[in-house]
Amino acid sequence: MSEIIRLRARDNVLVLVHGGRTGDSLEFCGQKYVLPSDVPSGHKIASAFIASGENIIKYGQAIGVATQDIAKGAHVHEHNVATRLGSPDENLPKWNSGDKPSHTETAPIKGQFLGYRRRIGRAGVRNDLWIIPTVGCVNGSLRALLRDYRKPDWIDDLKILEHPYGCSQMGEDMQMTMNLLASFALHPNAAGVLIVGLGCEVTQVSLLLDRINEKSGGALSSGKLNLSSLSLQTDGSDNVIPFLNELAANAPRNRESFPLSELCVGVKCGGSDGYSGLSANPLLGRFADSLMASGGTIVASEIPELFGAEAVIAARIADEAVFNDFVALIKWFREYFVRHGQVIYENPSPGNRAGGITTLEEKSLGAVEKSGDMTVTHILKYGSPIKPGGGVQIVFGPGNDLVSCASLAASGAQIILFTTGRGTPYATVVPTLKVSTNTPLAEKRPDWIDFDAGVLLSGAAWDATTERLAEQVLNVANGERVAHELHGFGEIAIFKDGVIN
C-alpha cells in the first residue's frame, strides 16, 4: 500500500498512513497536496475542495457533512465535520424485493479442524470445565474454594464465568441474564458445566436448569448434557470439587476431525484507530468470506456500530423477514439511546477519535468490513444460538467490548477474531485472537497481539496474509493457545437494561 490511501474511487478524502507535518508537499495520482497543518498518522485530508454542507465520502459512502469549507489537502476531522445521524426513525433502510445480495466469489479454506465431539450441538475447540454462577454473590467463594484445584491433564482449563447479576433483577432484565447463562451452559467449548447458585437469588438454579433444558430441546432431562448443579445455602460447598471431578471424568479425552462447516467465528473490533478500516477489518472480511465459502458461520454484533452503515448490511439480506428483523434491531438500539437521554451518535470513543475516526458513520463503515461480503442469513436475539446454514448471523449486543464478546460467545462462536489499533488486553472465555491494525502495536504488545495485519500497510500481499490468518485460526481451533489464554484470563459481561430492586 502507498503511504496515501484512497479506499474508493468516489471518496473525497485520502488517508495519510504515517501522517504529515505543516508545509509537507505530497503527491498522489498526479495531484500535489501541501499540508496547511499537522496531520496525525491514520487521519484524513481533503482530496479536493469540499464546500460547507457537502458530504464527506469515505468507503464510497457519506461519513458525515462538512461544517465549514475545507481546502484541498486540509486535515478532515471533528473540527470541521459533523455526523449525519439524527432521530431513531431517520435513515432506516427500506425493503426492495428487487435488491439481491451479490458478492465476489471466494475460494474456500482447505482442510478440517481437530475438535471435541459433543453429544449435542457442534464440536468444541477447547475441552474446558465451566462453572456458571447464577448470582454474583458466590463469585468470591468459588475463587477461594478453587484456588488450589488441579484439573486433569485432558481438561484444557477451568473457568468461572463470573458476573455481578442474578439478584434483585426484574422482568426482561432478568430474562436476558437467564438467556445468556443458559446459552453458555450449552457452549461447545465446555466439556462439562457446573451451575452454582446461592439459594435466595432471583435467578434460581431450578429456573436456569429449566431454561437450559428448553434451549437444548430436552437434552438436560434426557441425560445428554455433562452438567451438574448445586446451591451453596442448601448443599454447602463440599460438593463443588467432587462434582468437577465427575464432570471431568465424563469429558472426552481426544480430538477428532471436523469439517469447517462446524466452525463458527465471531468478529469484533475495539480500541480502533484510523487503520482499522484499512488493514485488520478488511482482512477479517476476506477470511470471513473464505470460511463461509467452506460452509462455516460468521457471527457479528456491535449494533450501535452499524449506525450509518445500515444500508450496506441491508443490501446483503435476501429474505424479507430477516430484513425486517434487522431494521427492528437497529431501531431498538437507537431508541435505547434516546430512552436513556443519550444522542445516538455519542461515539466514537476518545481513543477512536484520537486515532482518526471522526464520526460514528466512519467507524461503522470501517467496522462492517470485518464481516465480509456474503449474505446476512439470520438476526439473533440475545443469548440465542446460531442457526444452521452458515452465512453472516448478527446477534443482539452493544459496541462495548466486554458485553459484545460475551454475546458472540454465548451464541456459539468457538473463536473470536478481535481487531484493535490502539490495543486492549480484554478477552472473553473463548479463544479471542487479537489482530493488530498496525505493526508498532504488534511489536510493542506481543502479550496482547496474536496476528499483525499492519504488514498490509507496508505492502504485504492480501491473499498471502489472508491465508496466514486462516492457518492461524485453524491452529487455534486445533488447540494452539492465543495470548490471553497463555496469561490465564478470560471474562464475560452481561447486558443490563432494567431496574435492580
Legacy VTK file of the C-alpha trace (Angstrom):
# vtk DataFile Version 3.0
C-alpha trace
ASCII
DATASET POLYDATA
POINTS 501 float
0.000 0.000 0.000
1.018 3.601 -0.596
1.555 5.967 2.300
-1.530 7.772 0.950
-4.693 5.702 0.559
-7.960 6.346 -1.275
-10.331 3.490 -0.393
-12.942 4.000 -3.123
-12.876 5.937 -6.406
-15.630 8.356 -5.327
-14.029 9.222 -1.962
-13.206 12.896 -1.411
-10.760 12.202 1.405
-7.365 10.492 1.485
-5.826 8.689 4.452
-2.242 9.519 5.402
-0.793 6.277 6.727
2.092 7.990 8.523
0.583 11.467 8.832
2.433 14.663 7.878
3.809 17.981 9.059
2.766 21.531 8.256
4.153 22.501 4.846
4.833 18.942 3.696
4.329 18.526 -0.054
2.737 15.221 -1.005
1.799 13.705 -4.355
-0.936 11.190 -5.132
-2.261 10.117 -8.534
-0.713 13.132 -10.240
-2.115 15.613 -7.703
0.034 17.630 -5.317
-1.015 18.439 -1.775
0.603 20.906 0.615
-0.441 20.344 4.224
-1.623 23.567 5.923
-1.369 21.905 9.368
-0.014 18.800 11.069
-1.951 15.611 10.313
-1.596 12.666 12.727
-0.974 9.155 11.422
-4.098 7.463 10.067
-6.031 10.727 9.721
-7.709 12.156 6.611
-7.104 15.091 4.275
-9.390 16.521 1.589
-8.556 15.250 -1.900
-10.185 18.393 -3.353
-12.010 21.465 -2.092
-15.070 20.438 -0.009
-17.761 23.083 0.476
-19.569 23.622 3.765
-22.622 21.340 3.831
-21.102 18.872 1.364
-20.882 15.184 2.309
-17.546 13.715 3.368
-17.123 10.483 1.403
-15.026 7.511 2.567
-15.534 3.803 1.751
-17.669 5.207 -1.084
-20.279 6.303 1.487
-21.085 9.515 3.366
-19.370 9.503 6.766
-20.531 13.000 7.733
-21.037 16.535 6.471
-18.558 19.433 6.276
-19.358 22.134 8.833
-17.146 24.672 7.012
-15.290 24.989 3.737
-12.339 22.560 3.665
-9.371 23.350 1.422
-7.650 20.753 -0.709
-5.056 18.973 1.450
-6.549 20.197 4.744
-6.999 17.935 7.739
-10.536 16.479 7.806
-11.695 15.593 11.314
-14.113 16.523 14.091
-13.163 20.216 13.971
-14.769 20.539 10.521
-17.071 17.506 10.183
-20.381 16.574 11.853
-22.394 13.366 11.862
-25.407 12.957 9.582
-27.227 10.747 12.076
-30.457 12.020 13.555
-33.583 10.655 15.219
-34.302 6.929 15.669
-36.588 6.877 12.622
-34.238 8.623 10.208
-32.239 6.843 7.523
-33.680 3.388 8.201
-33.294 1.195 5.104
-36.357 0.202 3.070
-37.038 -3.263 1.708
-36.819 -3.671 -2.040
-37.629 -7.134 -3.333
-35.587 -6.379 -6.419
-32.376 -5.970 -4.426
-30.398 -9.183 -4.196
-27.146 -9.701 -2.318
-24.116 -10.058 -4.541
-20.572 -10.909 -3.584
-17.268 -11.782 -5.118
-16.643 -15.494 -5.470
-14.182 -16.553 -2.781
-12.058 -19.690 -2.615
-12.900 -21.850 0.412
-10.362 -22.633 3.115
-8.869 -26.063 2.617
-8.714 -28.603 5.400
-10.510 -29.529 8.589
-10.009 -28.840 12.265
-9.487 -31.076 15.265
-12.150 -30.594 17.902
-14.015 -32.370 20.679
-17.243 -34.163 19.911
-20.235 -33.135 21.998
-23.351 -35.246 22.348
-25.445 -32.265 21.295
-24.537 -29.379 19.031
-21.266 -28.581 17.311
-17.696 -29.547 18.056
-15.723 -27.711 20.711
-12.250 -26.313 20.086
-11.462 -26.394 23.813
-12.110 -29.062 26.448
-12.904 -26.771 29.381
-14.814 -27.120 32.615
-17.038 -24.088 33.138
-18.570 -23.056 36.449
-21.555 -20.778 35.886
-22.716 -18.821 38.938
-26.407 -17.971 38.940
-25.647 -14.914 41.081
-22.637 -12.675 41.713
-22.773 -13.378 45.474
-20.936 -16.696 45.028
-18.036 -15.436 42.885
-15.571 -14.829 45.699
-16.410 -18.083 47.484
-15.820 -20.065 44.295
-12.490 -18.318 43.625
-11.282 -19.150 47.138
-12.530 -22.725 47.001
-10.882 -23.459 43.654
-7.605 -21.618 44.223
-5.714 -24.894 44.692
-7.787 -27.094 42.369
-5.712 -29.157 39.954
-7.501 -30.054 36.729
-6.890 -33.396 34.979
-4.482 -33.367 32.033
-7.212 -33.830 29.416
-9.080 -30.704 30.563
-7.767 -27.532 28.916
-8.913 -25.058 31.543
-11.269 -24.423 34.439
-13.194 -21.169 34.116
-15.576 -19.430 36.496
-17.905 -17.288 34.383
-18.130 -14.538 36.983
-20.730 -11.767 36.696
-22.355 -9.350 39.182
-26.013 -10.111 38.381
-28.745 -12.615 39.224
-30.002 -10.872 42.370
-32.871 -8.340 42.506
-33.186 -8.190 38.717
-36.661 -7.780 37.316
-38.630 -8.509 34.147
-36.806 -8.555 30.825
-33.523 -7.702 32.515
-33.622 -10.968 34.461
-34.648 -12.861 31.313
-31.579 -11.523 29.478
-29.320 -12.783 32.265
-31.014 -16.190 32.254
-30.806 -16.500 28.470
-27.106 -15.681 28.372
-26.164 -18.040 31.206
-28.260 -20.863 29.722
-26.577 -20.398 26.350
-23.129 -20.549 27.933
-24.124 -23.815 29.610
-24.608 -25.285 26.116
-21.435 -23.897 24.559
-19.423 -26.482 22.600
-16.124 -25.411 24.212
-17.446 -26.525 27.602
-16.772 -30.231 28.151
-18.610 -30.066 31.458
-20.652 -27.409 33.258
-21.344 -26.870 36.943
-24.173 -24.469 37.808
-23.656 -22.914 41.258
-26.284 -20.825 42.999
-26.603 -19.285 46.445
-30.234 -20.167 47.128
-32.109 -16.894 47.654
-31.434 -15.202 44.302
-33.980 -14.329 41.630
-32.212 -16.499 39.067
-32.866 -19.712 40.946
-30.851 -22.775 39.916
-34.077 -24.634 39.112
-35.227 -21.837 36.798
-31.891 -21.780 34.990
-31.970 -25.572 34.580
-35.441 -25.292 33.048
-34.135 -22.660 30.621
-31.163 -24.868 29.709
-33.443 -27.833 29.107
-35.734 -25.708 26.920
-32.834 -24.321 24.874
-31.311 -27.786 24.439
-34.535 -29.381 23.224
-34.794 -31.579 26.323
-31.160 -32.726 26.297
-30.759 -31.998 30.010
-33.759 -34.035 31.135
-32.719 -36.924 28.854
-29.219 -37.026 30.358
-27.338 -35.887 27.243
-25.590 -32.963 28.930
-22.492 -33.269 31.104
-23.907 -30.849 33.662
-24.381 -30.736 37.438
-25.756 -28.098 39.808
-25.918 -27.091 43.465
-26.926 -24.221 45.766
-24.447 -23.240 48.476
-27.061 -22.371 51.124
-28.615 -25.832 50.990
-25.874 -28.078 49.605
-22.784 -26.399 51.023
-19.515 -26.091 49.145
-18.091 -29.545 49.853
-19.682 -30.959 46.694
-18.107 -28.488 44.281
-14.805 -30.310 43.748
-16.341 -33.820 43.655
-18.812 -32.571 41.030
-15.947 -31.098 38.971
-14.031 -34.372 39.151
-17.092 -36.265 37.961
-17.664 -33.828 35.088
-14.005 -34.154 34.072
-14.212 -37.960 34.147
-17.177 -37.833 31.760
-15.454 -35.447 29.320
-13.896 -36.668 26.044
-10.123 -37.034 26.029
-9.181 -36.945 22.355
-9.691 -34.597 19.429
-11.402 -35.711 16.213
-11.525 -34.257 12.691
-14.455 -31.998 11.816
-15.369 -30.116 8.609
-15.123 -26.338 8.616
-18.909 -26.165 8.403
-18.776 -26.933 12.161
-16.745 -23.796 12.858
-18.299 -20.505 13.970
-16.053 -17.459 14.325
-17.108 -14.191 15.928
-15.744 -10.880 14.612
-15.207 -7.838 16.833
-13.206 -4.600 16.929
-12.190 -2.493 19.885
-9.656 0.210 20.638
-9.931 1.090 16.935
-7.772 3.586 15.087
-7.604 5.148 11.640
-6.050 1.964 10.251
-8.832 -0.387 11.427
-10.856 0.021 8.243
-7.721 -0.115 6.081
-5.970 -3.267 7.253
-7.324 -5.523 10.008
-11.085 -5.214 9.393
-10.899 -5.829 5.612
-8.521 -8.721 6.312
-11.098 -10.297 8.619
-13.691 -9.753 5.896
-11.603 -11.736 3.433
-11.119 -14.518 5.966
-14.855 -14.455 6.769
-15.787 -14.929 3.113
-13.374 -17.859 2.809
-14.740 -19.540 5.935
-18.330 -19.082 4.761
-17.380 -20.485 1.342
-16.297 -23.567 3.319
-19.726 -23.780 4.966
-18.710 -22.084 8.216
-20.513 -19.312 10.078
-19.554 -15.750 10.958
-21.359 -14.131 13.873
-21.217 -10.351 14.365
-22.708 -7.892 16.852
-21.903 -4.285 17.943
-25.293 -2.997 16.756
-24.696 0.723 17.526
-21.571 0.465 15.381
-23.806 -0.293 12.423
-25.433 3.151 12.744
-24.696 4.922 9.488
-23.841 1.675 7.692
-27.305 0.099 7.798
-27.743 0.260 4.021
-24.517 -1.686 3.471
-25.792 -4.564 5.633
-29.365 -4.333 4.313
-28.111 -4.785 0.743
-26.726 -8.187 1.805
-30.074 -9.529 3.072
-32.086 -11.660 0.654
-35.003 -12.611 2.913
-37.645 -10.011 3.795
-38.287 -11.479 7.261
-34.564 -11.275 8.073
-34.536 -7.704 6.720
-37.451 -6.749 8.997
-35.678 -8.315 11.987
-32.571 -6.301 11.135
-34.456 -2.998 10.947
-36.234 -3.776 14.233
-32.874 -4.471 15.909
-31.380 -1.218 14.635
-34.434 0.728 15.772
-34.388 -0.897 19.235
-30.826 0.245 19.833
-31.488 3.750 18.514
-34.499 4.076 20.814
-32.450 2.619 23.668
-30.031 5.537 23.348
-32.877 8.069 23.286
-34.692 6.372 26.178
-31.643 6.932 28.360
-31.223 10.540 27.230
-28.201 9.888 25.013
-27.685 11.039 21.450
-27.291 8.078 19.128
-24.047 9.389 17.681
-22.256 9.682 21.065
-19.443 7.554 19.733
-16.624 7.102 18.665
-14.726 6.978 21.936
-11.941 9.480 22.721
-9.374 6.869 21.728
-11.121 6.242 18.414
-11.187 9.970 17.649
-7.525 10.354 18.528
-6.819 7.526 16.091
-8.513 9.368 13.217
-12.127 8.136 13.318
-14.294 11.247 13.076
-17.929 10.103 13.175
-19.906 7.000 14.062
-20.712 6.561 10.373
-16.990 6.349 9.598
-16.431 3.892 12.425
-19.421 1.805 11.332
-18.418 1.632 7.667
-14.948 0.514 8.703
-16.373 -1.934 11.236
-18.711 -3.733 8.805
-15.700 -4.562 6.627
-14.787 -7.383 9.017
-17.988 -9.369 8.366
-17.057 -9.938 4.745
-19.243 -9.646 1.696
-21.617 -12.617 1.859
-25.314 -12.868 2.687
-26.656 -11.986 6.132
-28.779 -15.052 6.846
-30.151 -14.538 10.373
-30.719 -11.915 13.067
-30.364 -13.474 16.520
-31.851 -12.441 19.841
-29.605 -12.013 22.872
-28.441 -15.401 24.080
-29.835 -17.229 21.032
-27.678 -19.867 19.323
-26.571 -19.560 15.721
-28.834 -21.249 13.193
-27.920 -23.835 10.560
-26.913 -22.706 7.112
-23.822 -20.598 7.727
-23.513 -17.088 6.337
-23.277 -13.966 8.455
-25.525 -14.031 11.530
-25.957 -10.815 13.520
-26.705 -11.085 17.240
-28.069 -8.513 19.696
-25.252 -6.707 21.505
-23.834 -3.223 22.077
-20.489 -1.902 20.899
-18.993 -2.407 24.371
-16.156 -4.916 24.030
-16.962 -6.958 27.131
-20.702 -7.315 26.559
-20.426 -7.778 22.791
-17.760 -10.501 23.009
-19.841 -12.356 25.593
-22.862 -12.143 23.278
-20.851 -13.581 20.364
-19.547 -16.410 22.525
-22.959 -17.217 24.008
-24.413 -17.586 20.513
-21.821 -20.245 19.783
-18.642 -18.620 18.483
-15.870 -21.086 19.333
-13.231 -18.463 18.441
-13.407 -14.656 18.242
-11.235 -12.539 15.944
-10.771 -9.161 17.603
-9.130 -6.285 15.724
-7.515 -3.407 17.577
-5.408 -0.414 16.613
-4.722 1.192 19.969
-4.547 -2.098 21.874
-6.648 -3.855 24.507
-5.912 -6.862 26.723
-9.594 -7.840 27.050
-10.663 -11.344 26.057
-13.711 -13.466 26.749
-13.996 -17.149 27.732
-13.462 -18.496 24.210
-10.126 -18.050 22.386
-10.034 -14.345 21.473
-7.405 -13.919 18.769
-6.200 -10.304 18.673
-5.351 -8.800 15.271
-3.423 -5.517 15.274
-4.141 -2.893 12.625
-0.547 -1.647 12.728
2.865 -3.232 13.201
4.134 -0.937 16.012
1.304 -2.166 18.264
2.127 -5.813 17.494
5.771 -5.182 18.290
5.020 -3.230 21.469
2.399 -5.597 22.921
3.129 -9.216 21.966
1.414 -10.144 25.244
-1.832 -8.831 23.723
-1.494 -9.322 19.960
-1.599 -12.658 18.120
-1.531 -11.523 14.477
-0.186 -8.401 12.777
-2.362 -7.032 9.969
-0.198 -3.904 9.854
2.032 -5.648 7.314
-0.679 -4.819 4.762
0.143 -1.134 5.201
3.738 -1.915 4.254
2.900 -3.712 1.023
2.262 -7.310 2.101
0.021 -9.238 -0.322
-3.625 -9.511 0.712
-4.089 -13.102 -0.481
-0.983 -14.372 1.300
-1.855 -12.506 4.507
-5.398 -13.886 4.434
-4.013 -17.401 4.037
-1.705 -16.862 7.012
-4.614 -15.679 9.144
-6.722 -18.691 8.109
-3.836 -21.004 9.009
-3.516 -19.401 12.434
-7.266 -19.657 13.085
-7.158 -23.368 12.258
-4.144 -23.805 14.534
-6.113 -22.183 17.359
-9.101 -24.421 16.593
-6.710 -27.378 16.835
-5.575 -26.322 20.308
-2.889 -23.657 19.898
-3.317 -21.097 22.665
-3.666 -17.382 21.999
-2.048 -14.673 24.105
-4.771 -14.232 26.716
-5.019 -17.985 27.273
-1.282 -18.158 27.909
-1.739 -15.436 30.531
-4.708 -17.225 32.083
-7.637 -14.838 31.807
-10.999 -14.518 30.062
-14.241 -12.918 31.208
-17.912 -12.400 30.465
-20.168 -9.365 30.873
-23.964 -9.289 30.690
-26.145 -6.652 29.018
-28.278 -4.762 31.515
-31.280 -2.560 30.748
-33.501 -2.659 33.781
-34.163 -1.892 37.436
-32.407 -3.531 40.388
-34.768 -3.511 43.388
LINES 1 502
501 0 1 2 3 4 5 6 7 8 9 10 11 12 13 14 15 16 17 18 19 20 21 22 23 24 25 26 27 28 29 30 31 32 33 34 35 36 37 38 39 40 41 42 43 44 45 46 47 48 49 50 51 52 53 54 55 56 57 58 59 60 61 62 63 64 65 66 67 68 69 70 71 72 73 74 75 76 77 78 79 80 81 82 83 84 85 86 87 88 89 90 91 92 93 94 95 96 97 98 99 100 101 102 103 104 105 106 107 108 109 110 111 112 113 114 115 116 117 118 119 120 121 122 123 124 125 126 127 128 129 130 131 132 133 134 135 136 137 138 139 140 141 142 143 144 145 146 147 148 149 150 151 152 153 154 155 156 157 158 159 160 161 162 163 164 165 166 167 168 169 170 171 172 173 174 175 176 177 178 179 180 181 182 183 184 185 186 187 188 189 190 191 192 193 194 195 196 197 198 199 200 201 202 203 204 205 206 207 208 209 210 211 212 213 214 215 216 217 218 219 220 221 222 223 224 225 226 227 228 229 230 231 232 233 234 235 236 237 238 239 240 241 242 243 244 245 246 247 248 249 250 251 252 253 254 255 256 257 258 259 260 261 262 263 264 265 266 267 268 269 270 271 272 273 274 275 276 277 278 279 280 281 282 283 284 285 286 287 288 289 290 291 292 293 294 295 296 297 298 299 300 301 302 303 304 305 306 307 308 309 310 311 312 313 314 315 316 317 318 319 320 321 322 323 324 325 326 327 328 329 330 331 332 333 334 335 336 337 338 339 340 341 342 343 344 345 346 347 348 349 350 351 352 353 354 355 356 357 358 359 360 361 362 363 364 365 366 367 368 369 370 371 372 373 374 375 376 377 378 379 380 381 382 383 384 385 386 387 388 389 390 391 392 393 394 395 396 397 398 399 400 401 402 403 404 405 406 407 408 409 410 411 412 413 414 415 416 417 418 419 420 421 422 423 424 425 426 427 428 429 430 431 432 433 434 435 436 437 438 439 440 441 442 443 444 445 446 447 448 449 450 451 452 453 454 455 456 457 458 459 460 461 462 463 464 465 466 467 468 469 470 471 472 473 474 475 476 477 478 479 480 481 482 483 484 485 486 487 488 489 490 491 492 493 494 495 496 497 498 499 500
